[in-house]
Amino acid sequence: MHDSIVTLARQYDLGVFSAVILLILLFSLLRNIEKRHRTSSQLFGLLLVCILLQTSFDYLSWVWEDLPGQNARIANLTCNLILYLVTPLPAVTWLLYVHYQLFGSTRQLLRLSRLLAVLVAANAVLAALSVKTGWFFSVDLANNYQRGPLFILHILIPYGLLIVSFLMILRANTSTEPELNRALLVFIVPPLVGTIAQMIFYGLSLNGASITISALIVYLRIQNRGLSTDALTGTYNRRHFERIIQHKISRAGRESFSVIIADLNGFKQINDRFGHAAGDEALQQAVSLLRRTLRQDDLIARFGGDEFYILLDIQDDALLQEKVRRIEETFARHNAEAISPYPLSVSMGAAVYDAQKHLTAAKFLSFVDQLMYQDKSRRQVQLAKNKTLETTPH
C-alpha cells in the first residue's frame, strides 16, 4: 500500500508539472497567434491539447488503480480506455505539424489527415474491443490493470508516427533553417528516453512529462522565429539572414548556394503619391510575388525598407539567371493584370557563391549588391530613353 501511495504521489507531481507547462504554452500561443502563421499555430495548439489529454488520463488511470469496489474498477477501466483512445493523438498532430512546417500545403495536409484518421479509428476500435477481449489492456475484478497481448501494436502506432516524422524531416532537410531542423528532430528524443526509463523503473510513467518537454523545445523555437521575422512582411529579418548565410558559407565546400538581392523600384514614389499604407501594401505584395516564384526552402529576408535578400540552394549560374527571369515575368504578369494602381518591379543582382574565392559574407553580399545597382542603373537609363522617344515628335 505504501508503494502505491509513493507511486501515485510521483505520478501526481509529474502530472501537475506537465499540465502547468502545457497550459502556460497553450495560453501564450493563443494570445500571440498571427494571421500569417494561423494554420501552424492551430496545429501546435491542437498538439498541446492532445498532450494535455494524454497526461491527464495517464494520471487518472493511476488514481483508481488497486482501489476496492466496483465503482473504482469502472473508473479505472474508463480512464484507461480513454487513455488508449487519445495516446496516438499527440503523434498524429505532431506529424501534421511537421508536414505543414516542411511543405506548407493545406491540400496535402488534408489528404494526410484522412489517412491518419483511419489509423486513429482502427486504434479506437481495438481499444474499445479491449474492454471485453483484453487485447490492449484489461482490468481484473480486483481492479488490477494489465497490458494485453496486442499492447505492442498500440505502442507502435504513436512511435511509428514519430519515426515517420523524423525520417520526413531528414529527407526534407533544408540548410536554410538549421534551427528548425534541430528543433523538429529533437522532438522524438525525450519520449524515447522516457520509454527507456519506464522499462528500467517499473511503475513510473513518463509519457506525458517527456512529450511535454518536447513541446516546450519546439515552442521555444517558435518564439525564436518570432524574433527573427519582419513584422510587416513576414519574411526573415537581417539578423536571421546574416546568421544563416554564415552557416551556409561554413558549409560552402560541401554545398554551394546563391543569393539574389531584389530592390523594389519606385518605392518612394508609391509612398509619396499613395501614402505609407499603400507603401506597406506594396512591400507585402512584392513578397507575395517573390514567394510565388520561389521554392518552399528558399529564404527571403527584408534587409532595408524596400530591399530583400533571397537565399537559394542553386549551384549553377544559368539556373540562377533563369530564376531571375521568372521573377521578372511574375511581376510583369501582375502589372498586366492591373491589380494595383501602381506598377511593381524589382531591380536584381544575383550570384552563386564560389567557395574557391573564400569571400566573407560581407564581401559576397557587397558584390551581389553592386550587381543589383548595375541592374537598377540600366533600368533608369532605359526608362529615360523611353520617355525621350515618347516626347520626340514623329
HELIX and SHEET records of a PDB file:
HELIX    1   1 HIS A    2  ARG A   31  1                                  30    
HELIX    2   2 LYS A   35  HIS A   37  5                                   3    
HELIX    3   3 ARG A   38  VAL A   63  1                                  26    
HELIX    4   4 GLN A   70  VAL A   86  1                                  17    
HELIX    5   5 PRO A   88  PHE A  103  1                                  16    
HELIX    6   6 THR A  106  THR A  133  1                                  28    
HELIX    7   7 PHE A  151  ARG A  171  1                                  21    
HELIX    8   8 PRO A  178  VAL A  186  1                                   9    
HELIX    9   9 VAL A  189  ILE A  200  1                                  12    
HELIX   10  10 ASN A  207  LEU A  227  1                                  21    
HELIX   11  11 ARG A  238  SER A  250  1                                  13    
HELIX   12  12 PHE A  267  PHE A  274  1                                   8    
HELIX   13  13 HIS A  276  THR A  293  1                                  18    
HELIX   14  14 ASP A  317  ALA A  336  1                                  20    
HELIX   15  15 ALA A  355  LYS A  357  5                                   3    
HELIX   16  16 ALA A  361  THR A  391  1                                  31    
SHEET    1   A 2 PHE A 137  VAL A 139  0                                        
SHEET    2   A 2 TYR A 145  ARG A 147 -1                                        
SHEET    1   B 5 TYR A 236  ASN A 237  0                                        
SHEET    2   B 5 LEU A 299  ARG A 302  1                                        
SHEET    3   B 5 GLU A 307  LEU A 312 -1                                        
SHEET    4   B 5 SER A 258  LEU A 264 -1                                        
SHEET    5   B 5 VAL A 346  VAL A 352 -1                                        
END                                                                             
